[in-house]
Amino acid sequence: MASPRASVPDSRLGLAPDEVQLLRRHQQIALSQAGSSSSRAASNASSQGRLLLDPSSLQALGFHFDRLMQAIQHRLQQLNQQTQIATQIQVDRAGNVIQMADAEIARFREILRQIDELEVEFDKVRRIREIVRQYRARVEHLGRRLG
């Protein structure tokens, strides 16, 4: 069992109850991974509302938290990389959408230009038709006068 000097009441640590539980859990993990005989002592101290603070327990806990922090940092790097990839894909898609929109706008402008040309041609044909009607009317009028 842990001596009173090697453990401390968890109330003296200034941690919230959920933080104390987390610390206890990680201390158990650290000691079991280290193959330490202090695991049983930590369990006994925990049952008395105390945390084991002997040098080997603290060293195992420190190594455990170092590994845990490395794992968290590695996962953050993976998530950052995935975020960058996803962002780049969206940027590429947006670029493609913009290019497609630009192409459709250009196609629409070309259609409008062709419509304008046809309207100009239509106006020309209408003027020519009016001129032809006027000449035909004159010719008919002259034909009646002569005939």
Secondary structure, 3 states (H helix, E strand, C coil): CCCHHHEEEHHHHCCCHHHHHHHHHHHHHHHHHCCCCHHHHHHHHHHCCEEECCHHHHHHHHHHHHHHHHHHHHHHHHHHHHHHHHHHHHHHHHHHHHHHHHHHHHHHHHHHHHHHHHHHHHHHHHHHHHHHHHHHHHHHHHHHHHC
